[in-house]
Amino acid sequence: MSTVSNLLQFLNSSPTPFHAVQSIKRQLIGSGFLELRESQLWETEQGGKYYVTRGETSIVAWIQGESLPEHGAHIVGAHTDSPNLRLKPHPNITRSGYRQLGVEVYGGVLLGTWTDRDLSLAGRVFVESENGLKTYPLLCKRPLVRIPQLAIHLNREVNDKGLQLNKQKHLPPILTKSQNWETEDALKFWLAEELDLEASKIRSWDLSLYDTQPAQCWGPDLEFIASARLDNLFCCFTGLQALCHSNSPKPWTQVLVCYDHEEIGSQTTEGAHSSFLEFVIRRLAEQTGSPQAYERAVANSILVSADMAHAVHPNYAEQHDPNHFPQMNEGPVIKRNSQGRYATSARTEAWFEQICYQCNVPVQKFVMRTDLACGSTIGPITAARLGIETVDVGASMLAMHSIRETCGSLDADYLIKAFQAIYQEHLPILN
């Protein structure tokens, strides 16, 4: 339960990608990792522990091996973002006597789950200072807004036809009826008060709604976890634990990368399609002075793309392929797709399965029904950009992209054990 307790704390302290990276950094620093900056000249050494961030929402951490060109890297990759509702630049709305906040949909949100919840605001605020823009974190822990559903008396067909939400009309949450929020700068003045700043110095913000209900275990034996953002903070956390508890340096370099913006396609400077991981590997490889160092390093490396997987739903079992019913609390899931939506090949599947067998971790398999479209991960994007052999894996969960998702409490230790083996074991997949 110590693992689960730490996971719950990580989830509760990470309502946005910015906060998630701050949480990751705190544990890395406590484990002896040193911060590097992309704008600086790097001088790293064998056995050193380092991390670098980009945009404050993506992070790469590593334990440096002997020679990256010769031995490559064992990489676990995840993503820090989750589907949510984000504030617009000019969010103040006044309708029918209520003050509301205009929001945009970020990613594939299961919209109905955001209604009738105690919501608040979190993110970061950019403020003018003498030395340029400064970032101030915001985490309002008290309930601040709600998105009430329409009463059934005014929508008699909702249970038969389902909840229909227009993203522009029906999602702005109710904030207040106070006249103090009628002005265009009302949110700016509220932020200034919350953060003890001058309102005139606030230049921009990156703020999201989040559910104030904390993550917790449930079930008669506490075998399940209910929380927001399990997809994909669960894999960020398990990869982080595996790296921080890695026993000793190895000939290969041990890497954890947590990208932002996976839920919207990764086509950003902080996403998996960016140069972030490529530049880290290139800089470390070229320090050796070895010919064709980067290309050799990539060819000798392996990536485990870690993202959550679909557990079979007992009320909707027909939505799953009948031969592939992943279960919660029964170990990592290897994900395959013949259209390349997952990066797993037969060879990388065999490699990961062998790793799990060696460390006594059960393994499951998942493919989508042939007549249903498949989601994707950072795996295919990173594999294509770097040319690195990749396997897509994850932990089984229900209600993916809901504001309140569910996964198995045992699977955290299973994934940590598997990722530790990835970092520790030499099991080449090349002939």
Backbone hydrogen bonds, N-H to C=O, Kabsch-Sander energy under -0.5 kcal/mol:
donor,donor_aa,acceptor,acceptor_aa,energy
5,S,1,M,-3.0
6,N,2,S,-2.2
7,L,3,T,-2.2
8,L,4,V,-2.8
9,Q,5,S,-1.9
10,F,6,N,-2.2
11,L,7,L,-2.7
12,N,8,L,-2.4
13,S,9,Q,-1.6
14,S,11,L,-1.1
20,A,16,T,-2.5
21,V,17,P,-2.4
22,Q,18,F,-1.8
23,S,19,H,-2.4
24,I,20,A,-2.5
25,K,21,V,-2.7
26,R,22,Q,-2.0
27,Q,23,S,-1.5
28,L,24,I,-2.4
29,I,25,K,-3.0
30,G,26,R,-2.0
31,S,27,Q,-1.1
31,S,28,L,-0.6
32,G,29,I,-1.7
33,F,28,L,-2.5
34,L,49,K,-2.4
36,L,51,Y,-2.9
40,Q,37,R,-1.6
47,G,64,Q,-2.6
48,G,45,E,-2.2
50,Y,62,W,-2.5
51,Y,34,L,-2.0
52,V,60,V,-2.4
53,T,36,L,-0.5
54,R,58,S,-2.2
57,T,54,R,-1.4
58,S,54,R,-1.3
59,I,258,C,-2.1
60,V,52,V,-2.6
61,A,256,L,-2.9
62,W,50,Y,-2.7
63,I,254,Q,-2.3
64,Q,48,G,-2.7
64,Q,62,W,-0.5
66,E,251,P,-0.9
67,S,251,P,-1.1
71,H,67,S,-2.7
72,G,68,L,-2.4
74,H,253,T,-2.5
75,I,73,A,-0.6
75,I,302,I,-2.7
76,V,255,V,-2.3
77,G,304,V,-2.9
78,A,257,V,-2.5
80,T,259,Y,-3.4
81,D,259,Y,-0.6
84,N,106,Y,-1.7
86,R,104,E,-2.7
87,L,207,L,-2.3
88,K,102,G,-2.1
93,I,100,Q,-2.3
95,R,98,Y,-2.1
98,Y,95,R,-2.6
99,R,176,T,-3.6
100,Q,93,I,-3.2
100,Q,98,Y,-0.5
101,L,173,P,-1.5
102,G,91,P,-2.5
104,E,86,R,-3.2
106,Y,84,N,-2.9
106,Y,104,E,-0.5
107,G,105,V,-0.6
109,V,107,G,-1.7
110,L,401,H,-2.2
111,L,109,V,-1.5
113,T,110,L,-1.5
114,W,111,L,-2.1
115,T,112,G,-1.3
116,D,147,I,-2.0
117,R,114,W,-0.6
119,L,117,R,-1.0
119,L,145,V,-2.0
120,S,210,Y,-2.2
122,A,208,S,-2.0
123,G,138,L,-2.6
124,R,206,D,-1.7
125,V,136,Y,-2.6
126,F,204,S,-2.6
127,V,125,V,-0.6
127,V,134,K,-2.8
128,E,201,K,-3.0
129,S,132,G,-1.2
132,G,129,S,-1.5
134,K,127,V,-2.8
136,Y,125,V,-2.6
138,L,123,G,-2.9
140,C,121,L,-2.4
141,K,139,L,-0.8
144,L,119,L,-3.5
145,V,119,L,-2.1
146,R,174,I,-1.4
154,L,151,A,-1.8
155,N,152,I,-0.9
158,V,155,N,-1.8
160,D,157,E,-0.7
161,K,157,E,-3.1
162,G,158,V,-1.5
165,L,163,L,-0.6
166,N,164,Q,-0.5
167,K,165,L,-0.5
170,H,166,N,-2.8
171,L,166,N,-0.6
174,I,146,R,-3.0
175,L,99,R,-3.0
176,T,99,R,-1.6
181,W,178,S,-1.3
182,E,179,Q,-1.5
186,A,183,T,-1.4
189,F,185,D,-2.2
190,W,186,A,-2.0
191,L,187,L,-2.8
192,A,188,K,-2.3
193,E,189,F,-1.9
194,E,190,W,-2.6
195,L,191,L,-2.5
196,D,192,A,-0.7
197,L,192,A,-2.6
199,A,197,L,-0.6
201,K,198,E,-1.8
202,I,198,E,-0.5
202,I,199,A,-1.3
203,R,126,F,-2.8
204,S,126,F,-1.4
206,D,124,R,-2.8
208,S,122,A,-2.9
209,L,85,L,-3.0
210,Y,120,S,-1.9
212,T,118,D,-2.6
216,Q,226,A,-2.2
218,W,224,F,-2.2
222,L,219,G,-1.6
224,F,218,W,-2.0
225,I,407,C,-2.8
226,A,216,Q,-3.0
227,S,405,E,-2.1
232,N,230,L,-0.9
233,L,229,R,-2.1
234,F,230,L,-2.0
235,C,232,N,-0.5
236,C,232,N,-1.7
237,F,233,L,-2.7
238,T,234,F,-2.2
239,G,235,C,-2.3
240,L,236,C,-2.1
241,Q,237,F,-2.5
242,A,238,T,-2.0
243,L,239,G,-2.1
244,C,240,L,-2.8
245,H,241,Q,-1.8
246,S,243,L,-1.5
250,K,252,W,-0.6
253,T,72,G,-2.2
254,Q,63,I,-2.2
255,V,74,H,-2.5
255,V,253,T,-0.5
256,L,61,A,-3.0
257,V,76,V,-2.4
258,C,59,I,-2.9
259,Y,78,A,-2.3
259,Y,257,V,-0.5
260,D,270,E,-1.6
264,I,261,H,-0.8
265,G,262,E,-1.6
266,S,261,H,-2.7
268,T,266,S,-1.5
271,G,268,T,-0.9
273,H,266,S,-1.5
274,S,271,G,-1.7
279,F,275,S,-3.1
280,V,276,F,-1.8
281,I,277,L,-2.5
282,R,278,E,-2.8
283,R,279,F,-2.5
284,L,280,V,-2.1
285,A,281,I,-2.6
286,E,282,R,-2.7
287,Q,283,R,-0.9
288,T,285,A,-1.4
289,G,286,E,-1.1
290,S,285,A,-0.5
293,A,290,S,-1.1
296,R,292,Q,-2.1
297,A,293,A,-2.3
298,V,294,Y,-2.4
299,A,295,E,-2.0
300,N,296,R,-1.4
301,S,298,V,-1.6
302,I,73,A,-2.2
303,L,389,E,-2.4
304,V,75,I,-3.1
305,S,303,L,-0.7
305,S,391,V,-2.5
306,A,77,G,-3.5
306,A,304,V,-0.8
307,D,305,S,-0.7
307,D,393,V,-2.7
309,A,395,A,-3.0
311,A,309,A,-0.7
311,A,397,M,-2.8
312,V,326,P,-2.9
316,Y,313,H,-1.4
319,Q,316,Y,-2.3
320,H,317,A,-1.8
321,D,367,V,-0.6
324,H,321,D,-2.1
330,E,327,Q,-1.0
333,V,394,G,-3.1
334,I,364,Q,-3.0
335,K,392,D,-2.8
336,R,366,F,-2.4
340,G,337,N,-1.6
345,S,390,T,-0.5
349,E,345,S,-2.5
350,A,346,A,-2.1
351,W,347,R,-2.1
352,F,348,T,-2.5
353,E,349,E,-2.6
354,Q,350,A,-2.3
355,I,351,W,-2.1
356,C,352,F,-2.3
357,Y,353,E,-2.4
358,Q,354,Q,-2.1
359,C,355,I,-1.3
360,N,357,Y,-1.2
361,V,356,C,-2.7
364,Q,332,P,-2.5
366,F,334,I,-2.3
372,L,369,R,-1.9
377,T,341,R,-0.7
381,I,377,T,-0.6
382,T,378,I,-2.8
383,A,379,G,-2.8
384,A,380,P,-2.2
385,R,381,I,-2.2
386,L,382,T,-2.7
387,G,383,A,-2.2
388,I,383,A,-0.7
389,E,301,S,-0.6
391,V,303,L,-2.0
393,V,305,S,-2.7
393,V,391,V,-0.6
394,G,333,V,-1.2
397,M,309,A,-1.7
398,L,406,T,-2.6
402,S,399,A,-2.2
405,E,227,S,-2.8
406,T,398,L,-2.1
407,C,225,I,-1.9
408,G,396,S,-0.7
409,S,223,E,-2.3
410,L,223,E,-0.5
412,A,409,S,-0.5
414,Y,410,L,-1.5
415,L,411,D,-2.5
416,I,412,A,-2.4
417,K,413,D,-2.4
418,A,414,Y,-2.1
419,F,415,L,-2.9
420,Q,416,I,-2.5
421,A,417,K,-1.8
422,I,418,A,-1.9
423,Y,419,F,-2.2
424,Q,420,Q,-2.1
425,E,421,A,-3.0
427,L,425,E,-0.9
